[in-house]
Amino acid sequence: MITARPKWTRHAEFELNRETLAALLADEIPAIRIRNFATPEECAAFAAAVRRAELEYYSVERRIGYIGLAQYQYRWNRTKEEFFADVPAANAKRDAVLRESFDALQRLIDLLAQHYPDGRVGVAEEALGQYFAGIIRFASEGVDLHADFAPFNSPDYAIGAIDAQLGWNFYAEELVSGGETTIHHAPWTPEMKPGEIPQSYNLPRDIVADAETFTFSANAGDVVIFNTRNPHEIAGGVAAPGRDRISIGSFIGRMPNRDLVLWA
């Protein structure tokens, strides 16, 4: 039997400020949009730099290209030591794009810090080193239903101690049609088994049955932030010649000491 679903207190996008950031961390609102985060010239430079770079692709049905490193690639059969050893090379690939355009990651960190008085804002780190943040993606074909919450996804990492998780994406290009993100207000709570990491991608539809939903479009120049513990999916769309759904983003987690930390 499906228990009663939670409801957002306000069903809309909001501007970034201290109140809305706290509300999003508490899963009381669906999303924050930072309009005009970058100029059209910065968007064009970013997209051009991405196209000059070499993309890798995930082994999922719908083609998703990326530059950088996602921690979840190390969840099942690779070690923490391997993850942190691979971070410098991933940083170099990301930084090559940012040098040719603008530093979207640092701009986002600085902006969050202006509205978060409870702790520092920065890239996550632990004894083995600093995490990677700021993964660049091509996702014009869409992304299947999934959820992200480090206490379930990454329990053996320092980020597994967070109590709330957001995701931000800056969109440098948008599709002609389609490409909307839908958030299902059904906080992911998988069955946890000792020594196992639960599957978080291509989730069954019954876990979001009857849940409140919120859908937003990826407008070029904007950043959108939402709570990633809620299952979410991206629709496929139509790309114009020479234009795709190009983004950069990361997770934002609140640690026990109230710091906000970023990782991909």
MISEFI-264468 format. One line per field, with one value per residue: residue number from 1; x, y, z of N, C-alpha, C in turn. Coordinates in steps of 0.02 Angstrom, whole numbers. Layout:
BEGIN
sekol [NUM,...] .
n.u [X,...] .
n.v [Y,...] .
n.w [Z,...] .
ca.u [X,...] .
ca.v [Y,...] .
ca.w [Z,...] .
c.u [X,...] .
c.v [Y,...] .
c.w [Z,...] .
This chain:
BEGIN
sekol [1,2,3,4,5,6,7,8,9,10,11,12,13,14,15,16,17,18,19,20,21,22,23,24,25,26,27,28,29,30,31,32,33,34,35,36,37,38,39,40,41,42,43,44,45,46,47,48,49,50,51,52,53,54,55,56,57,58,59,60,61,62,63,64,65,66,67,68,69,70,71,72,73,74,75,76,77,78,79,80,81,82,83,84,85,86,87,88,89,90,91,92,93,94,95,96,97,98,99,100,101,102,103,104,105,106,107,108,109,110,111,112,113,114,115,116,117,118,119,120,121,122,123,124,125,126,127,128,129,130,131,132,133,134,135,136,137,138,139,140,141,142,143,144,145,146,147,148,149,150,151,152,153,154,155,156,157,158,159,160,161,162,163,164,165,166,167,168,169,170,171,172,173,174,175,176,177,178,179,180,181,182,183,184,185,186,187,188,189,190,191,192,193,194,195,196,197,198,199,200,201,202,203,204,205,206,207,208,209,210,211,212,213,214,215,216,217,218,219,220,221,222,223,224,225,226,227,228,229,230,231,232,233,234,235,236,237,238,239,240,241,242,243,244,245,246,247,248,249,250,251,252,253,254,255,256,257,258,259,260,261,262,263,264] .
n.u [42,27,88,26,69,194,167,215,237,221,187,284,416,553,645,820,857,893,784,716,815,833,705,703,803,736,640,519,478,471,574,712,750,881,883,959,1091,1205,1272,1213,1327,1420,1357,1362,1502,1533,1461,1525,1655,1632,1596,1715,1786,1826,1703,1640,1535,1392,1344,1203,1035,977,1068,1194,1309,1464,1579,1703,1681,1585,1537,1456,1495,1586,1527,1499,1600,1726,1860,1870,1995,2032,1937,1971,2099,2073,2016,2098,2128,1999,1962,2050,2001,1873,1911,1976,1871,1806,1902,1897,1778,1681,1688,1577,1554,1623,1558,1428,1452,1495,1379,1284,1343,1318,1189,1182,1202,1237,1349,1503,1522,1572,1678,1660,1760,1873,1976,2052,2056,1998,1834,1765,1679,1553,1506,1493,1366,1288,1125,1017,932,861,836,818,699,758,845,937,1032,1149,1168,1111,1161,1301,1361,1484,1566,1619,1518,1407,1354,1269,1116,1025,998,1031,1022,1105,1095,1169,1116,1177,1137,978,844,745,616,538,635,606,618,549,497,459,366,408,497,643,662,740,747,870,1010,1134,1298,1262,1228,1089,995,978,944,835,714,573,406,306,350,329,196,45,107,137,188,314,361,491,571,725,802,913,1051,1004,1006,943,888,852,778,859,829,701,627,667,658,706,637,652,699,690,825,898,994,1163,1136,1108,1054,1144,1235,1302,1336,1308,1294,1229,1258,1205,1306,1337,1394,1335,1390,1382,1414,1488,1481,1501] .
n.v [-60,111,244,403,538,668,848,992,1152,1265,1278,1306,1387,1473,1623,1633,1648,1672,1617,1536,1445,1375,1320,1236,1143,1084,1019,1083,1161,1152,1196,1306,1443,1524,1655,1716,1684,1673,1765,1783,1779,1714,1591,1545,1537,1439,1326,1310,1279,1157,1079,1070,988,819,702,579,432,371,203,181,165,278,399,484,606,658,762,747,679,562,520,410,316,239,161,23,-71,-16,67,187,245,236,321,450,461,480,603,724,719,726,853,930,911,970,1101,1145,1174,1275,1375,1424,1486,1527,1521,1428,1345,1403,1526,1487,1432,1548,1624,1546,1553,1684,1676,1586,1575,1482,1400,1352,1357,1249,1140,967,869,747,639,572,661,794,801,779,907,984,925,907,894,817,793,767,665,631,576,436,390,426,439,533,523,538,467,343,313,325,272,244,350,517,606,531,565,672,769,821,844,929,968,1058,1137,1220,1287,1294,1282,1251,1141,1135,1088,994,904,935,933,828,823,713,714,617,565,471,314,183,3,-46,-150,-238,-203,-179,-72,19,8,152,210,214,186,94,133,129,182,316,333,422,533,707,817,915,1012,1077,1185,1185,1324,1417,1498,1501,1439,1298,1232,1090,971,823,702,673,573,596,643,665,723,668,763,882,934,1078,1105,1102,1138,1087,1002,1064,1061,1104,1044,995,901,962,953,949,947,869,972,1082,1138,1170,1061,1019,901,786] .
n.w [0,-41,50,113,10,22,18,-70,4,-70,-240,-357,-454,-378,-340,-295,-128,48,119,24,-12,108,116,4,37,141,70,42,-62,-243,-334,-372,-475,-555,-646,-796,-761,-835,-974,-1146,-1227,-1146,-1134,-1268,-1286,-1192,-1240,-1365,-1323,-1259,-1368,-1434,-1353,-1297,-1280,-1163,-1144,-1057,-1012,-1045,-1107,-1172,-1253,-1169,-1159,-1082,-988,-872,-708,-621,-460,-438,-530,-469,-374,-360,-402,-392,-306,-168,-167,-301,-357,-301,-352,-485,-494,-518,-659,-713,-666,-743,-874,-863,-825,-939,-1025,-950,-947,-1075,-1079,-955,-775,-719,-608,-496,-494,-459,-330,-262,-270,-199,-73,-35,9,110,270,366,362,278,97,-26,-127,-96,18,88,191,92,-12,-123,-192,-359,-444,-546,-673,-848,-968,-1112,-1152,-1242,-1281,-1171,-998,-894,-762,-603,-443,-320,-179,-63,65,35,-92,-79,45,106,89,137,103,125,246,239,265,179,4,-143,-320,-447,-606,-740,-891,-1049,-1180,-1258,-1307,-1460,-1442,-1310,-1185,-1053,-874,-753,-588,-459,-316,-207,-96,-108,-37,-25,0,109,107,197,145,13,-126,-169,-323,-419,-538,-681,-615,-546,-598,-503,-384,-389,-403,-399,-345,-313,-444,-528,-664,-763,-884,-975,-990,-1088,-1014,-886,-715,-631,-478,-379,-264,-254,-197,-225,-348,-520,-694,-866,-1012,-1181,-1328,-1466,-1558,-1630,-1781,-1738,-1607,-1440,-1288,-1173,-1025,-861,-699,-526,-371,-214,-48,124,260,424,504,452,339,162,33,-124,-257,-394] .
ca.u [0,64,70,9,126,202,148,253,197,207,199,309,487,567,711,866,872,905,723,700,866,815,644,720,838,684,593,454,462,498,633,736,779,923,878,1015,1153,1258,1252,1212,1395,1451,1325,1390,1571,1533,1439,1577,1710,1611,1597,1785,1814,1810,1652,1630,1464,1371,1318,1131,1001,974,1137,1211,1380,1486,1649,1712,1681,1528,1555,1418,1529,1631,1488,1491,1658,1789,1875,1876,2062,2031,1897,2008,2156,2050,1988,2138,2119,1932,1965,2085,1955,1822,1941,1991,1810,1792,1950,1877,1711,1679,1689,1508,1556,1641,1505,1373,1473,1495,1310,1255,1373,1285,1122,1185,1242,1244,1412,1539,1500,1630,1681,1668,1826,1883,2047,2085,2063,1940,1791,1754,1614,1546,1507,1463,1328,1243,1071,961,886,825,865,765,681,811,848,1005,1036,1212,1165,1094,1205,1372,1365,1552,1601,1601,1454,1353,1330,1225,1046,983,1036,1004,1061,1099,1118,1169,1101,1209,1094,915,816,689,556,552,691,584,632,492,515,404,374,403,566,668,680,746,765,943,1036,1205,1348,1236,1207,1027,990,946,929,782,674,505,358,261,375,306,124,4,147,135,243,330,399,522,609,795,812,983,1071,977,1020,887,908,796,796,870,803,639,641,660,672,711,607,690,675,713,880,910,1063,1214,1114,1090,1041,1210,1231,1353,1304,1332,1251,1243,1235,1215,1342,1316,1416,1294,1421,1356,1470,1470,1514,1463] .
ca.v [0,173,291,470,574,736,903,1054,1207,1311,1240,1353,1403,1532,1653,1613,1690,1632,1580,1484,1393,1334,1282,1183,1092,1049,989,1116,1191,1107,1217,1376,1460,1584,1679,1756,1666,1687,1805,1744,1770,1662,1527,1525,1517,1376,1273,1300,1245,1087,1043,1057,938,749,677,509,416,320,141,179,159,344,422,542,621,696,780,749,617,555,474,348,268,201,136,-49,-116,21,88,258,266,245,382,511,463,501,671,776,717,752,925,960,912,1022,1167,1165,1206,1336,1427,1451,1517,1559,1472,1420,1313,1452,1576,1458,1428,1616,1646,1511,1578,1746,1663,1530,1598,1430,1364,1369,1325,1232,1071,916,838,703,626,550,716,833,770,815,940,1020,881,936,841,821,747,784,608,622,537,396,405,409,480,540,541,507,416,279,302,328,270,237,413,570,635,489,592,730,760,848,845,965,967,1119,1133,1279,1266,1337,1277,1217,1108,1169,1066,939,914,958,892,818,802,679,726,552,557,404,277,113,-47,-49,-214,-231,-215,-169,-5,9,35,218,233,176,162,73,188,126,221,386,332,470,587,774,826,983,1007,1139,1185,1205,1384,1437,1554,1494,1383,1272,1191,1054,920,763,640,660,544,645,617,716,701,679,821,896,981,1113,1093,1138,1155,1028,1016,1064,1086,1086,1045,950,896,1006,917,982,904,877,1036,1130,1161,1145,1035,1002,846,760] .
ca.w [0,-46,102,89,-17,48,-26,-64,33,-126,-301,-408,-452,-338,-345,-243,-70,108,137,-25,-8,166,100,-43,76,180,23,49,-127,-295,-372,-375,-539,-558,-715,-822,-727,-883,-1032,-1208,-1251,-1105,-1154,-1333,-1276,-1155,-1286,-1415,-1290,-1249,-1432,-1452,-1307,-1310,-1234,-1149,-1144,-1009,-1041,-1036,-1171,-1203,-1257,-1127,-1161,-1023,-975,-800,-669,-575,-406,-440,-573,-425,-317,-353,-412,-392,-238,-154,-188,-374,-370,-287,-397,-551,-491,-552,-732,-727,-656,-800,-931,-850,-824,-1007,-1051,-913,-967,-1140,-1073,-890,-721,-693,-543,-445,-491,-421,-260,-234,-264,-143,-11,-18,36,157,327,417,355,217,35,-66,-153,-43,26,146,202,31,-60,-142,-242,-422,-451,-609,-731,-908,-1000,-1171,-1135,-1286,-1289,-1109,-943,-863,-693,-555,-383,-296,-108,-46,117,4,-150,-64,118,130,77,185,83,150,309,228,283,125,-58,-201,-381,-488,-676,-783,-960,-1099,-1239,-1247,-1366,-1494,-1405,-1265,-1139,-987,-815,-708,-520,-426,-244,-174,-74,-120,23,-47,50,116,128,216,93,-55,-146,-207,-391,-416,-606,-713,-559,-565,-596,-446,-327,-395,-416,-362,-315,-341,-490,-550,-726,-783,-946,-971,-1030,-1094,-973,-818,-670,-592,-421,-349,-216,-295,-167,-262,-414,-574,-761,-918,-1075,-1243,-1365,-1534,-1560,-1693,-1805,-1701,-1539,-1401,-1217,-1143,-956,-812,-634,-474,-312,-157,11,189,307,494,531,415,277,99,-6,-193,-291,-451] .
c.u [44,41,56,72,132,179,195,208,179,229,220,385,496,635,755,872,879,844,710,752,852,754,659,758,789,632,523,432,495,563,649,766,819,924,939,1079,1213,1230,1247,1282,1431,1422,1355,1462,1576,1515,1493,1636,1694,1616,1669,1817,1793,1761,1659,1555,1449,1342,1244,1098,997,1042,1148,1287,1400,1560,1656,1706,1622,1547,1518,1449,1575,1593,1493,1557,1724,1798,1874,1944,2065,1993,1940,2071,2136,2024,2032,2130,2051,1929,1997,2040,1901,1852,1960,1931,1798,1840,1931,1810,1707,1673,1620,1508,1571,1588,1446,1391,1470,1423,1274,1279,1341,1219,1122,1230,1261,1310,1447,1507,1562,1628,1695,1739,1825,1957,2084,2092,1997,1900,1793,1685,1612,1550,1467,1428,1292,1187,1009,910,846,862,809,754,735,807,920,1003,1095,1209,1147,1143,1278,1385,1436,1595,1579,1534,1394,1323,1282,1154,998,1027,998,1048,1051,1125,1114,1161,1130,1170,1031,891,761,624,576,609,671,604,569,517,452,415,359,473,588,691,685,759,841,964,1110,1252,1324,1217,1144,1030,951,925,878,738,605,455,314,286,354,231,88,43,134,196,253,376,428,561,680,808,885,997,1049,1009,955,914,846,822,800,850,736,656,626,682,672,683,656,662,705,767,884,981,1113,1194,1090,1071,1108,1208,1294,1319,1337,1279,1275,1215,1248,1245,1318,1337,1382,1329,1382,1415,1446,1512,1471,1453] .
c.v [63,220,359,507,643,787,962,1109,1258,1277,1287,1355,1468,1559,1630,1667,1644,1589,1523,1428,1346,1291,1225,1126,1051,1015,1018,1150,1149,1130,1290,1386,1525,1606,1721,1745,1681,1726,1760,1731,1716,1594,1501,1502,1450,1318,1258,1263,1172,1048,1030,1003,868,723,602,497,362,260,133,183,226,377,486,551,663,711,785,681,617,503,408,296,222,165,61,-88,-78,53,164,284,278,309,444,517,490,573,723,777,743,827,959,963,965,1091,1191,1199,1273,1392,1460,1486,1557,1505,1468,1390,1364,1506,1551,1453,1497,1641,1611,1538,1643,1735,1606,1550,1543,1392,1385,1334,1311,1160,1023,889,792,685,608,605,751,795,809,846,977,975,912,880,864,771,761,727,594,578,501,415,381,456,480,563,503,458,347,262,290,324,267,298,464,601,593,514,651,715,790,854,881,951,1032,1104,1201,1255,1317,1338,1238,1186,1150,1151,1006,956,936,907,888,789,772,685,662,534,484,372,203,67,-53,-118,-207,-248,-204,-96,-12,39,100,245,186,143,140,129,186,167,294,389,381,526,653,782,900,976,1076,1130,1209,1264,1405,1500,1548,1436,1363,1225,1155,1000,852,698,623,630,595,614,675,687,712,738,826,949,1014,1097,1136,1160,1093,1051,1009,1096,1070,1090,999,942,947,970,957,933,914,942,1095,1159,1132,1123,1011,944,824,685] .
c.w [0,9,73,68,15,-4,-15,-36,-19,-190,-358,-405,-412,-354,-286,-189,-9,124,88,-25,51,151,52,-7,118,136,30,-15,-181,-326,-361,-444,-532,-631,-733,-781,-771,-942,-1094,-1235,-1212,-1122,-1219,-1326,-1241,-1202,-1338,-1385,-1278,-1314,-1456,-1409,-1327,-1258,-1223,-1144,-1093,-1046,-1023,-1104,-1208,-1197,-1217,-1130,-1101,-1026,-900,-769,-622,-523,-411,-486,-532,-369,-307,-356,-418,-323,-231,-177,-263,-392,-360,-331,-466,-553,-527,-628,-752,-718,-716,-861,-924,-856,-894,-1040,-1017,-933,-1032,-1137,-1008,-837,-689,-623,-488,-438,-450,-347,-228,-224,-206,-77,12,19,87,215,376,414,291,157,-6,-89,-95,-41,86,147,138,-21,-73,-195,-307,-420,-518,-669,-788,-945,-1064,-1156,-1177,-1293,-1225,-1059,-908,-790,-645,-495,-358,-224,-79,12,91,-52,-130,11,145,118,128,168,104,215,300,251,231,63,-113,-262,-418,-558,-708,-855,-1008,-1164,-1221,-1312,-1397,-1460,-1363,-1217,-1069,-933,-773,-642,-488,-350,-205,-150,-74,-54,6,12,51,142,143,158,22,-65,-188,-277,-389,-484,-638,-661,-583,-555,-534,-387,-331,-408,-370,-329,-350,-387,-506,-611,-744,-848,-934,-1016,-1029,-1053,-901,-781,-637,-539,-394,-303,-250,-261,-198,-330,-469,-640,-810,-983,-1133,-1281,-1434,-1531,-1628,-1717,-1766,-1632,-1504,-1330,-1181,-1075,-918,-744,-584,-420,-260,-95,74,238,379,526,497,354,217,56,-74,-218,-349,-444] .
